[in-house]
Amino acid sequence: MQIAVLLYEGFTTLDAVGPYELLARLPGAETVFVAKHAGPVRNDQGSLALLADRTLAEVPRPDVVLVPGGPAARTAKDDPELRDWLRAADATSTWTTSVCTGSLLLGAAGLLAGRRATTHWLAYEELRALGAEPTGERVVFDGKYVTAAGVSSGIDMALHLLGRIAGDEAAQTVQLLTEYDPQPPYDAGSPEKAPAAIVARWRGVPVEKLG
């Protein structure tokens, strides 16, 4: 099984690396980072780069497509080369997935039209404008399309997908070995739970600032 993680300048690191860390543990999985050009691709902070081992043309038929989000997602979604690759890869993929604003790229490629999907909570309306039906769920399955909400939810999405692909025991084993047992010091991880003043402040921030 080949898992292709799409990279573009300005992606959010955890969107790509969180799911990668879990999905790469699938027995027999080949995980590749792909981009328009092979080589280092910088994250949204500019302080870290992941290496794209292969170009888009070199990975035409992955079994799983993973699209991370990032501040540059709004620009990346308008790139015809990325849209064409996503459409072509999706034509034969078993699963097409995204994390955070990565769903905007899937939407721009026409892959989420009429489908339930999610993204960062501040990007719901932009996702809706691309034809999807945004939900407030953390992970959304609609057929073979799997979308995750904000950055950290990519780890949950990967566990869900592991369970679908390899079974509950395999997913539970990966969860145990990665010791994924969240116990955050605050309960402010959604707009319904966070202090109203913080939510209001961020609602005034343009979506391009988000991962």
Z-matrix of the N, CA and C atoms (Angstrom, degrees):
N
C 1 1.458
C 2 1.522 1 109.72
N 3 1.322 2 116.68 1 125.96
C 4 1.460 3 121.06 2 179.91
C 5 1.527 4 109.59 3 -102.04
N 6 1.322 5 115.90 4 126.45
C 7 1.459 6 123.16 5 178.95
C 8 1.522 7 107.82 6 -111.56
N 9 1.324 8 116.98 7 118.24
C 10 1.467 9 121.71 8 -178.03
C 11 1.522 10 110.28 9 -106.36
N 12 1.323 11 116.30 10 120.96
C 13 1.463 12 122.34 11 176.70
C 14 1.519 13 107.50 12 -101.81
N 15 1.319 14 116.51 13 115.16
C 16 1.460 15 121.45 14 -178.15
C 17 1.526 16 110.73 15 -78.35
N 18 1.322 17 116.43 16 131.18
C 19 1.466 18 121.46 17 176.72
C 20 1.527 19 109.85 18 -116.78
N 21 1.318 20 115.39 19 146.07
C 22 1.465 21 122.38 20 173.58
C 23 1.520 22 106.15 21 -150.62
N 24 1.315 23 116.79 22 154.40
C 25 1.463 24 120.50 23 -177.94
C 26 1.521 25 110.49 24 -57.91
N 27 1.344 26 116.46 25 127.55
C 28 1.454 27 121.49 26 177.82
C 29 1.515 28 114.50 27 94.22
N 30 1.343 29 117.65 28 14.61
C 31 1.465 30 119.81 29 176.13
C 32 1.531 31 109.80 30 -71.82
N 33 1.330 32 116.40 31 160.03
C 34 1.458 33 120.94 32 176.72
C 35 1.523 34 108.92 33 -91.98
N 36 1.329 35 116.42 34 127.76
C 37 1.462 36 122.08 35 -170.31
C 38 1.518 37 113.96 36 -55.39
N 39 1.337 38 117.54 37 -52.13
C 40 1.458 39 120.22 38 -175.14
C 41 1.524 40 111.96 39 -65.12
N 42 1.327 41 117.48 40 -28.85
C 43 1.464 42 120.63 41 177.10
C 44 1.522 43 111.02 42 -56.34
N 45 1.334 44 115.73 43 -37.18
C 46 1.468 45 120.76 44 -178.88
C 47 1.521 46 111.72 45 -91.59
N 48 1.320 47 117.03 46 -45.93
C 49 1.463 48 121.39 47 -171.54
C 50 1.529 49 112.14 48 -76.65
N 51 1.333 50 118.32 49 -34.51
C 52 1.464 51 120.52 50 179.42
C 53 1.527 52 111.55 51 -58.17
N 54 1.343 53 118.28 52 -58.81
C 55 1.467 54 119.52 53 177.58
C 56 1.524 55 112.72 54 -62.30
N 57 1.337 56 116.79 55 -37.46
C 58 1.470 57 120.10 56 179.11
C 59 1.529 58 110.83 57 -56.96
N 60 1.317 59 116.62 58 -45.11
C 61 1.463 60 121.46 59 -175.64
C 62 1.527 61 111.48 60 -57.92
N 63 1.332 62 116.35 61 -33.49
C 64 1.469 63 120.07 62 -179.55
C 65 1.521 64 111.91 63 -89.43
N 66 1.328 65 117.07 64 -48.30
C 67 1.458 66 120.61 65 -175.22
C 68 1.524 67 112.65 66 -65.84
N 69 1.323 68 116.51 67 -30.64
C 70 1.465 69 119.97 68 179.97
C 71 1.524 70 111.82 69 -66.38
N 72 1.334 71 116.95 70 -14.53
C 73 1.464 72 121.30 71 -179.98
C 74 1.532 73 112.60 72 -86.26
N 75 1.321 74 117.00 73 -1.71
C 76 1.452 75 120.14 74 175.26
C 77 1.526 76 109.78 75 -63.36
N 78 1.312 77 118.76 76 130.01
C 79 1.467 78 120.28 77 177.80
C 80 1.526 79 111.09 78 -57.08
N 81 1.328 80 115.61 79 127.86
C 82 1.451 81 120.37 80 177.90
C 83 1.518 82 114.67 81 81.12
N 84 1.326 83 117.75 82 3.37
C 85 1.459 84 120.08 83 -178.56
C 86 1.525 85 111.39 84 -77.96
N 87 1.312 86 115.56 85 139.81
C 88 1.466 87 122.32 86 171.11
C 89 1.524 88 106.43 87 -113.88
N 90 1.314 89 116.70 88 112.74
C 91 1.460 90 120.91 89 -178.14
C 92 1.519 91 109.39 90 -104.15
N 93 1.322 92 116.42 91 124.34
C 94 1.459 93 121.06 92 -178.34
C 95 1.525 94 110.00 93 -125.87
N 96 1.311 95 115.57 94 141.22
C 97 1.455 96 121.26 95 172.49
C 98 1.521 97 107.25 96 -96.20
N 99 1.332 98 116.32 97 127.05
C 100 1.463 99 120.69 98 -175.99
C 101 1.528 100 109.93 99 -123.80
N 102 1.315 101 115.77 100 151.02
C 103 1.461 102 121.56 101 177.86
C 104 1.526 103 108.34 102 -154.75
N 105 1.308 104 116.76 103 175.76
C 106 1.462 105 120.02 104 179.28
C 107 1.522 106 110.50 105 -60.56
N 108 1.320 107 115.91 106 -35.13
C 109 1.462 108 121.25 107 178.36
C 110 1.524 109 108.54 108 -131.63
N 111 1.315 110 117.20 109 138.96
C 112 1.458 111 120.85 110 176.65
C 113 1.523 112 109.49 111 -67.02
N 114 1.343 113 115.94 112 148.29
C 115 1.456 114 120.34 113 179.09
C 116 1.510 115 111.38 114 125.88
N 117 1.334 116 117.71 115 -173.95
C 118 1.469 117 120.98 116 -176.97
C 119 1.523 118 112.41 117 -69.07
N 120 1.331 119 115.24 118 140.29
C 121 1.466 120 121.92 119 177.27
C 122 1.522 121 107.14 120 -126.30
N 123 1.316 122 116.93 121 124.24
C 124 1.463 123 122.03 122 -173.56
C 125 1.527 124 112.54 123 -81.03
N 126 1.325 125 114.94 124 145.31
C 127 1.468 126 120.56 125 178.47
C 128 1.520 127 110.96 126 -81.88
N 129 1.332 128 116.48 127 -175.24
C 130 1.461 129 121.06 128 -175.63
C 131 1.524 130 113.38 129 -69.83
N 132 1.323 131 117.84 130 -18.73
C 133 1.462 132 120.72 131 177.10
C 134 1.526 133 111.89 132 -89.85
N 135 1.314 134 116.00 133 -15.51
C 136 1.458 135 120.67 134 -177.89
C 137 1.508 136 113.46 135 75.05
N 138 1.335 137 116.72 136 4.18
C 139 1.466 138 120.56 137 -174.21
C 140 1.522 139 113.15 138 -104.25
N 141 1.333 140 116.94 139 -3.07
C 142 1.449 141 120.91 140 -178.37
C 143 1.520 142 108.61 141 -144.94
N 144 1.322 143 115.59 142 143.90
C 145 1.467 144 119.94 143 177.76
C 146 1.516 145 109.89 144 -130.02
N 147 1.314 146 116.34 145 142.74
C 148 1.450 147 122.37 146 169.52
C 149 1.516 148 107.95 147 -104.16
N 150 1.318 149 115.93 148 150.02
C 151 1.455 150 120.36 149 -176.91
C 152 1.530 151 110.01 150 -94.02
N 153 1.313 152 115.67 151 119.00
C 154 1.459 153 120.36 152 172.64
C 155 1.526 154 107.15 153 -80.79
N 156 1.323 155 115.80 154 111.32
C 157 1.456 156 120.20 155 -177.84
C 158 1.520 157 112.29 156 -73.18
N 159 1.329 158 115.94 157 -28.42
C 160 1.460 159 119.35 158 -174.46
C 161 1.525 160 111.09 159 -137.66
N 162 1.306 161 114.74 160 156.91
C 163 1.458 162 120.79 161 175.34
C 164 1.517 163 109.20 162 -84.21
N 165 1.313 164 116.11 163 167.08
C 166 1.453 165 120.79 164 178.02
C 167 1.526 166 111.18 165 -57.23
N 168 1.319 167 116.10 166 -41.96
C 169 1.466 168 120.37 167 -177.78
C 170 1.517 169 112.33 168 -63.43
N 171 1.323 170 116.83 169 -25.30
C 172 1.461 171 120.87 170 -178.18
C 173 1.526 172 113.10 171 -83.24
N 174 1.337 173 116.25 172 -8.87
C 175 1.469 174 120.43 173 -179.74
C 176 1.533 175 108.07 174 -130.24
N 177 1.316 176 117.17 175 74.38
C 178 1.468 177 120.29 176 -174.10
C 179 1.525 178 114.76 177 -82.34
N 180 1.352 179 118.06 178 -24.46
C 181 1.459 180 120.10 179 -171.96
C 182 1.533 181 112.41 180 -135.72
N 183 1.314 182 118.53 181 59.22
C 184 1.474 183 119.18 182 178.22
C 185 1.526 184 110.82 183 -68.83
N 186 1.320 185 115.92 184 153.05
C 187 1.463 186 120.44 185 176.69
C 188 1.527 187 111.20 186 -77.49
N 189 1.335 188 115.23 187 -35.15
C 190 1.463 189 120.99 188 179.09
C 191 1.520 190 108.44 189 -128.39
N 192 1.323 191 116.44 190 129.49
C 193 1.467 192 122.43 191 176.01
C 194 1.522 193 107.27 192 -108.54
N 195 1.332 194 116.38 193 130.11
C 196 1.462 195 121.24 194 177.93
C 197 1.524 196 109.15 195 -125.18
N 198 1.339 197 116.45 196 123.06
C 199 1.462 198 121.66 197 -178.50
C 200 1.525 199 109.63 198 -115.72
N 201 1.315 200 118.33 199 110.72
C 202 1.469 201 120.05 200 176.74
C 203 1.523 202 110.90 201 -77.32
N 204 1.322 203 115.12 202 160.87
C 205 1.456 204 119.84 203 175.04
C 206 1.518 205 110.37 204 -95.21
N 207 1.312 206 115.31 205 -171.12
C 208 1.460 207 120.54 206 179.85
C 209 1.510 208 110.28 207 159.72
N 210 1.319 209 116.93 208 166.84
C 211 1.461 210 120.14 209 179.25
C 212 1.525 211 113.11 210 -57.18
N 213 1.333 212 116.63 211 -26.63
C 214 1.469 213 120.33 212 -177.97
C 215 1.520 214 112.33 213 -89.83
N 216 1.329 215 117.94 214 5.97
C 217 1.469 216 119.67 215 -177.71
C 218 1.521 217 111.72 216 -60.21
N 219 1.314 218 117.15 217 -36.34
C 220 1.468 219 120.22 218 -178.40
C 221 1.521 220 111.00 219 -65.57
N 222 1.334 221 116.60 220 -33.44
C 223 1.465 222 119.88 221 176.81
C 224 1.525 223 110.35 222 -78.62
N 225 1.322 224 115.54 223 -44.15
C 226 1.468 225 120.65 224 -178.04
C 227 1.522 226 111.87 225 -60.25
N 228 1.323 227 117.09 226 -34.42
C 229 1.470 228 119.74 227 -177.16
C 230 1.519 229 111.91 228 -66.65
N 231 1.321 230 117.78 229 -18.67
C 232 1.462 231 121.57 230 179.66
C 233 1.522 232 112.79 231 -94.87
N 234 1.329 233 116.70 232 3.41
C 235 1.459 234 121.23 233 -179.97
C 236 1.536 235 108.93 234 -81.87
N 237 1.332 236 118.40 235 114.14
C 238 1.469 237 119.64 236 -176.15
C 239 1.521 238 113.40 237 -62.64
N 240 1.327 239 117.84 238 -29.66
C 241 1.464 240 119.77 239 179.61
C 242 1.528 241 110.85 240 -68.35
N 243 1.316 242 116.88 241 -40.67
C 244 1.459 243 120.40 242 177.48
C 245 1.529 244 110.83 243 -67.82
N 246 1.322 245 116.88 244 -42.68
C 247 1.469 246 119.97 245 179.29
C 248 1.527 247 111.07 246 -62.46
N 249 1.333 248 116.45 247 -43.54
C 250 1.468 249 119.79 248 179.99
C 251 1.525 250 111.04 249 -62.84
N 252 1.337 251 116.70 250 -41.72
C 253 1.466 252 119.05 251 179.89
C 254 1.520 253 110.88 252 -65.24
N 255 1.325 254 116.69 253 -41.55
C 256 1.464 255 120.17 254 179.95
C 257 1.528 256 110.77 255 -62.18
N 258 1.318 257 117.24 256 -42.87
C 259 1.466 258 119.70 257 178.86
C 260 1.523 259 111.00 258 -63.59
N 261 1.329 260 116.27 259 -43.56
C 262 1.467 261 120.19 260 -178.03
C 263 1.525 262 110.84 261 -67.75
N 264 1.324 263 117.01 262 -44.01
C 265 1.462 264 120.62 263 -179.82
C 266 1.526 265 110.60 264 -66.03
N 267 1.323 266 116.13 265 -38.15
C 268 1.459 267 120.81 266 -179.04
C 269 1.533 268 111.81 267 -66.37
N 270 1.305 269 116.58 268 -28.10
C 271 1.470 270 120.20 269 -177.76
C 272 1.520 271 112.10 270 -60.02
N 273 1.337 272 117.11 271 -27.36
C 274 1.469 273 120.18 272 -177.91
C 275 1.526 274 113.19 273 -122.74
N 276 1.322 275 118.16 274 -0.87
C 277 1.464 276 120.29 275 -177.45
C 278 1.522 277 111.40 276 -70.54
N 279 1.321 278 114.70 277 153.90
C 280 1.465 279 120.42 278 172.44
C 281 1.524 280 110.05 279 -85.00
N 282 1.343 281 115.51 280 -37.24
C 283 1.458 282 122.11 281 178.89
C 284 1.524 283 108.79 282 -136.90
N 285 1.327 284 116.57 283 136.16
C 286 1.460 285 122.41 284 174.10
C 287 1.523 286 106.62 285 -122.42
N 288 1.337 287 116.67 286 120.13
C 289 1.467 288 120.46 287 -169.01
C 290 1.522 289 112.27 288 -131.81
N 291 1.326 290 114.98 289 163.07
C 292 1.463 291 120.56 290 176.36
C 293 1.513 292 110.06 291 -151.04
N 294 1.316 293 115.11 292 161.03
C 295 1.463 294 122.45 293 174.84
C 296 1.521 295 107.74 294 -126.75
N 297 1.313 296 116.21 295 136.20
C 298 1.458 297 123.18 296 175.74
C 299 1.527 298 110.12 297 54.65
N 300 1.337 299 118.39 298 -132.19
C 301 1.463 300 121.01 299 -176.60
C 302 1.518 301 112.72 300 -75.15
N 303 1.330 302 117.52 301 4.62
C 304 1.459 303 119.62 302 171.71
C 305 1.519 304 111.02 303 -60.19
N 306 1.341 305 116.96 304 -26.32
C 307 1.465 306 120.07 305 178.74
C 308 1.521 307 111.82 306 -64.92
N 309 1.325 308 117.69 307 -21.14
C 310 1.465 309 119.69 308 176.67
C 311 1.525 310 110.50 309 -65.65
N 312 1.331 311 117.28 310 -34.54
C 313 1.455 312 120.41 311 176.94
C 314 1.528 313 110.45 312 -67.75
N 315 1.335 314 116.24 313 -41.48
C 316 1.461 315 118.72 314 177.73
C 317 1.524 316 110.02 315 -64.20
N 318 1.326 317 115.49 316 -40.84
C 319 1.460 318 119.25 317 178.81
C 320 1.514 319 112.49 318 -63.95
N 321 1.323 320 116.76 319 -42.03
C 322 1.463 321 120.93 320 -179.62
C 323 1.521 322 111.60 321 -66.32
N 324 1.334 323 116.29 322 -26.21
C 325 1.468 324 120.75 323 177.96
C 326 1.532 325 110.89 324 -83.28
N 327 1.336 326 117.10 325 -0.32
C 328 1.453 327 121.45 326 178.03
C 329 1.508 328 114.92 327 81.13
N 330 1.328 329 117.17 328 16.03
C 331 1.461 330 120.64 329 -173.69
C 332 1.526 331 113.76 330 -89.27
N 333 1.332 332 117.26 331 -13.41
C 334 1.468 333 119.64 332 -176.50
C 335 1.521 334 113.16 333 -112.34
N 336 1.321 335 117.46 334 11.13
C 337 1.466 336 120.61 335 -177.40
C 338 1.522 337 110.98 336 -58.15
N 339 1.326 338 115.50 337 121.30
C 340 1.452 339 121.18 338 178.86
C 341 1.516 340 114.32 339 75.34
N 342 1.314 341 117.94 340 5.40
C 343 1.466 342 121.43 341 -177.60
C 344 1.528 343 111.27 342 -101.44
N 345 1.318 344 115.40 343 149.57
C 346 1.456 345 120.81 344 171.57
C 347 1.517 346 107.63 345 -73.20
N 348 1.313 347 116.71 346 136.80
C 349 1.463 348 120.62 347 -178.20
C 350 1.516 349 108.61 348 -158.38
N 351 1.327 350 115.40 349 169.88
C 352 1.460 351 119.14 350 177.41
C 353 1.520 352 109.87 351 -137.43
N 354 1.306 353 114.91 352 172.37
C 355 1.457 354 123.35 353 -178.15
C 356 1.527 355 106.37 354 -164.96
N 357 1.310 356 117.41 355 -170.00
C 358 1.468 357 119.35 356 174.07
C 359 1.527 358 109.13 357 -61.24
N 360 1.320 359 117.05 358 143.98
C 361 1.462 360 120.46 359 -173.79
C 362 1.527 361 113.68 360 -61.06
N 363 1.318 362 117.67 361 -21.00
C 364 1.464 363 119.67 362 177.94
C 365 1.526 364 112.66 363 -87.87
N 366 1.324 365 117.32 364 -1.94
C 367 1.466 366 120.33 365 -177.01
C 368 1.530 367 112.57 366 -114.15
N 369 1.333 368 117.88 367 12.34
C 370 1.467 369 120.51 368 -178.16
C 371 1.525 370 112.71 369 -55.40
N 372 1.315 371 116.89 370 -47.16
C 373 1.465 372 119.36 371 -174.73
C 374 1.522 373 111.69 372 -68.61
N 375 1.306 374 117.14 373 -33.83
C 376 1.464 375 118.95 374 177.00
C 377 1.528 376 109.94 375 -67.72
N 378 1.317 377 116.95 376 -37.65
C 379 1.464 378 120.28 377 176.99
C 380 1.529 379 109.87 378 -65.98
N 381 1.321 380 116.86 379 -39.91
C 382 1.460 381 121.20 380 178.47
C 383 1.534 382 110.51 381 -61.08
N 384 1.334 383 116.13 382 -39.96
C 385 1.466 384 120.54 383 -179.73
C 386 1.524 385 112.22 384 -64.32
N 387 1.338 386 116.54 385 -18.58
C 388 1.458 387 121.19 386 178.93
C 389 1.525 388 111.64 387 -94.31
N 390 1.328 389 116.19 388 9.18
C 391 1.455 390 120.47 389 172.38
C 392 1.508 391 116.69 390 100.74
N 393 1.329 392 117.59 391 -5.17
C 394 1.466 393 120.54 392 -179.23
C 395 1.529 394 110.71 393 -85.73
N 396 1.323 395 115.54 394 168.45
C 397 1.457 396 122.07 395 175.28
C 398 1.527 397 107.83 396 -111.42
N 399 1.341 398 118.79 397 93.62
C 400 1.461 399 121.79 398 -175.23
C 401 1.524 400 113.02 399 -63.29
N 402 1.319 401 115.76 400 142.40
C 403 1.460 402 121.16 401 175.27
C 404 1.530 403 108.05 402 -126.56
N 405 1.309 404 115.69 403 164.43
C 406 1.459 405 120.40 404 178.28
C 407 1.514 406 112.86 405 -92.09
N 408 1.344 407 117.18 406 10.99
C 409 1.455 408 120.24 407 -179.00
C 410 1.529 409 111.23 408 -75.33
N 411 1.330 410 115.12 409 154.68
C 412 1.464 411 120.07 410 -178.48
C 413 1.527 412 111.52 411 -74.44
N 414 1.312 413 117.18 412 -39.42
C 415 1.464 414 122.80 413 177.01
C 416 1.516 415 107.67 414 -134.86
N 417 1.337 416 116.69 415 131.64
C 418 1.456 417 121.22 416 -177.35
C 419 1.527 418 110.20 417 -124.46
N 420 1.323 419 116.22 418 125.39
C 421 1.463 420 122.80 419 172.06
C 422 1.523 421 108.25 420 -102.99
N 423 1.317 422 117.17 421 129.81
C 424 1.458 423 122.34 422 171.04
C 425 1.519 424 106.24 423 -138.82
N 426 1.327 425 116.15 424 95.50
C 427 1.453 426 119.97 425 -171.94
C 428 1.513 427 109.38 426 64.88
N 429 1.322 428 116.79 427 -129.05
C 430 1.465 429 120.13 428 -179.10
C 431 1.526 430 112.21 429 -88.50
N 432 1.322 431 116.86 430 1.45
C 433 1.464 432 120.97 431 -177.66
C 434 1.532 433 109.70 432 -94.10
N 435 1.320 434 115.55 433 126.78
C 436 1.459 435 121.20 434 -177.45
C 437 1.522 436 107.76 435 -127.74
N 438 1.319 437 117.05 436 117.76
C 439 1.453 438 120.97 437 -179.87
C 440 1.521 439 109.69 438 -119.81
N 441 1.322 440 115.55 439 143.76
C 442 1.464 441 121.53 440 179.91
C 443 1.520 442 109.11 441 -116.91
N 444 1.317 443 116.53 442 151.46
C 445 1.459 444 121.98 443 -179.10
C 446 1.535 445 110.45 444 -73.46
N 447 1.329 446 117.40 445 -140.60
C 448 1.458 447 120.97 446 -175.92
C 449 1.527 448 114.21 447 -59.35
N 450 1.315 449 114.90 448 166.27
C 451 1.464 450 126.24 449 -169.40
C 452 1.530 451 116.03 450 -30.67
N 453 1.321 452 118.32 451 -58.03
C 454 1.465 453 121.01 452 -172.86
C 455 1.521 454 113.11 453 -67.52
N 456 1.321 455 117.64 454 -20.40
C 457 1.461 456 120.64 455 -176.70
C 458 1.526 457 112.49 456 -70.10
N 459 1.324 458 117.31 457 -11.98
C 460 1.459 459 120.23 458 176.73
C 461 1.522 460 112.09 459 -61.58
N 462 1.333 461 117.02 460 -30.10
C 463 1.461 462 120.66 461 178.21
C 464 1.529 463 109.36 462 -68.93
N 465 1.333 464 116.86 463 -43.23
C 466 1.463 465 120.64 464 176.85
C 467 1.524 466 110.25 465 -61.79
N 468 1.321 467 116.50 466 -43.39
C 469 1.454 468 120.73 467 179.52
C 470 1.523 469 111.07 468 -58.85
N 471 1.338 470 116.75 469 -43.45
C 472 1.460 471 120.59 470 -179.42
C 473 1.525 472 111.05 471 -63.32
N 474 1.325 473 117.77 472 -38.33
C 475 1.463 474 120.61 473 177.99
C 476 1.529 475 111.30 474 -66.12
N 477 1.332 476 116.56 475 -43.38
C 478 1.461 477 120.29 476 175.77
C 479 1.526 478 110.07 477 -56.95
N 480 1.325 479 115.78 478 -46.07
C 481 1.462 480 120.74 479 -176.90
C 482 1.527 481 111.10 480 -67.12
N 483 1.318 482 116.49 481 -39.53
C 484 1.463 483 120.27 482 175.69
C 485 1.520 484 110.74 483 -57.28
N 486 1.319 485 116.16 484 -43.30
C 487 1.453 486 120.03 485 179.30
C 488 1.513 487 112.21 486 -62.91
N 489 1.343 488 116.61 487 -40.76
C 490 1.456 489 120.21 488 179.51
C 491 1.528 490 111.24 489 -66.96
N 492 1.324 491 117.07 490 -38.20
C 493 1.463 492 121.37 491 -175.09
C 494 1.524 493 112.33 492 -81.20
N 495 1.332 494 116.39 493 -46.96
C 496 1.466 495 120.18 494 -170.52
C 497 1.520 496 114.07 495 -115.68
N 498 1.324 497 117.83 496 -4.20
C 499 1.458 498 120.26 497 179.10
C 500 1.521 499 113.07 498 100.40
N 501 1.331 500 115.34 499 162.21
C 502 1.459 501 121.30 500 -175.75
C 503 1.527 502 112.70 501 -60.44
N 504 1.327 503 116.84 502 -43.30
C 505 1.459 504 119.00 503 -176.29
C 506 1.523 505 111.67 504 -63.16
N 507 1.321 506 117.09 505 -39.92
C 508 1.467 507 120.18 506 178.54
C 509 1.526 508 110.48 507 -64.01
N 510 1.336 509 116.68 508 -42.69
C 511 1.461 510 120.20 509 179.29
C 512 1.522 511 111.10 510 -66.01
N 513 1.324 512 116.73 511 -41.20
C 514 1.465 513 120.41 512 178.44
C 515 1.522 514 111.59 513 -65.33
N 516 1.313 515 116.29 514 -34.65
C 517 1.472 516 120.32 515 177.65
C 518 1.519 517 110.66 516 -65.12
N 519 1.335 518 116.19 517 -45.07
C 520 1.465 519 119.63 518 178.53
C 521 1.520 520 110.45 519 -64.26
N 522 1.328 521 117.09 520 -40.31
C 523 1.463 522 119.77 521 177.94
C 524 1.520 523 110.91 522 -60.60
N 525 1.324 524 115.98 523 -41.72
C 526 1.460 525 120.01 524 179.90
C 527 1.520 526 111.30 525 -66.74
N 528 1.331 527 117.04 526 -47.01
C 529 1.462 528 120.12 527 -175.97
C 530 1.528 529 112.46 528 -68.04
N 531 1.322 530 116.78 529 -28.46
C 532 1.466 531 119.49 530 175.70
C 533 1.535 532 111.02 531 -90.17
N 534 1.341 533 115.64 532 -2.71
C 535 1.468 534 122.95 533 -179.38
C 536 1.529 535 111.62 534 50.18
N 537 1.333 536 114.06 535 47.81
C 538 1.463 537 119.37 536 177.84
C 539 1.525 538 108.83 537 -82.40
N 540 1.315 539 115.15 538 95.07
C 541 1.469 540 122.97 539 -175.76
C 542 1.524 541 107.78 540 -140.22
N 543 1.334 542 117.81 541 70.50
C 544 1.471 543 121.51 542 -171.26
C 545 1.520 544 113.54 543 -58.32
N 546 1.306 545 115.77 544 131.53
C 547 1.458 546 122.42 545 175.23
C 548 1.529 547 107.95 546 -140.63
N 549 1.324 548 117.65 547 67.61
C 550 1.465 549 120.88 548 -175.11
C 551 1.528 550 112.22 549 -65.12
N 552 1.331 551 116.21 550 150.09
C 553 1.468 552 119.73 551 -179.19
C 554 1.521 553 112.98 552 -75.29
N 555 1.339 554 117.43 553 -13.85
C 556 1.466 555 121.26 554 -179.86
C 557 1.524 556 109.49 555 -129.19
N 558 1.316 557 115.97 556 155.71
C 559 1.460 558 121.26 557 175.73
C 560 1.526 559 107.75 558 -112.37
N 561 1.332 560 114.93 559 66.32
C 562 1.465 561 120.82 560 -175.74
C 563 1.528 562 110.84 561 -131.82
N 564 1.330 563 116.22 562 31.88
C 565 1.460 564 120.23 563 -173.29
C 566 1.511 565 115.79 564 -88.29
N 567 1.328 566 118.27 565 6.08
C 568 1.461 567 121.00 566 176.29
C 569 1.525 568 108.04 567 -145.83
N 570 1.338 569 117.56 568 158.68
C 571 1.476 570 118.82 569 -179.27
C 572 1.523 571 112.47 570 -64.33
N 573 1.342 572 117.37 571 -21.00
C 574 1.459 573 120.42 572 177.94
C 575 1.523 574 111.90 573 -75.68
N 576 1.327 575 116.92 574 -23.09
C 577 1.461 576 121.04 575 -175.42
C 578 1.524 577 113.97 576 -107.30
N 579 1.315 578 117.21 577 -27.82
C 580 1.469 579 120.82 578 -176.54
C 581 1.527 580 111.03 579 -70.41
N 582 1.341 581 117.91 580 155.51
C 583 1.461 582 120.57 581 176.06
C 584 1.528 583 111.04 582 -55.06
N 585 1.321 584 116.23 583 136.19
C 586 1.467 585 121.60 584 -174.81
C 587 1.523 586 112.41 585 -56.28
N 588 1.335 587 117.20 586 -36.19
C 589 1.461 588 120.14 587 -177.84
C 590 1.527 589 111.13 588 -65.47
N 591 1.325 590 116.73 589 -37.13
C 592 1.467 591 120.22 590 179.25
C 593 1.527 592 110.11 591 -69.58
N 594 1.328 593 116.61 592 -43.29
C 595 1.463 594 120.74 593 178.89
C 596 1.525 595 110.24 594 -60.06
N 597 1.332 596 116.49 595 -46.17
C 598 1.460 597 120.98 596 -178.66
C 599 1.524 598 111.20 597 -61.76
N 600 1.325 599 116.17 598 -39.51
C 601 1.462 600 120.61 599 179.74
C 602 1.527 601 110.43 600 -61.05
N 603 1.330 602 116.38 601 -44.48
C 604 1.455 603 120.32 602 -176.69
C 605 1.510 604 113.38 603 -76.85
N 606 1.293 605 117.71 604 -22.06
C 607 1.466 606 118.90 605 176.04
C 608 1.533 607 110.65 606 -66.45
N 609 1.299 608 115.87 607 -17.09
C 610 1.472 609 119.27 608 177.19
C 611 1.502 610 113.14 609 -90.62
N 612 1.353 611 117.46 610 1.59
C 613 1.461 612 120.93 611 -178.99
C 614 1.525 613 110.14 612 -94.77
N 615 1.342 614 118.47 613 131.43
C 616 1.467 615 120.76 614 179.38
C 617 1.529 616 111.05 615 -57.67
N 618 1.328 617 116.27 616 145.63
C 619 1.461 618 121.01 617 -175.83
C 620 1.515 619 112.23 618 -64.13
N 621 1.341 620 118.52 619 -22.66
C 622 1.465 621 119.26 620 -179.79
C 623 1.517 622 112.56 621 -67.69
N 624 1.328 623 117.61 622 -12.19
C 625 1.450 624 120.84 623 176.93
C 626 1.532 625 111.97 624 -81.23
N 627 1.320 626 116.51 625 -7.35
C 628 1.457 627 120.34 626 -172.61
C 629 1.517 628 112.74 627 -96.00
N 630 1.376 629 115.96 628 158.59
C 631 1.453 630 121.29 629 179.96
C 632 1.500 631 112.12 630 -89.26
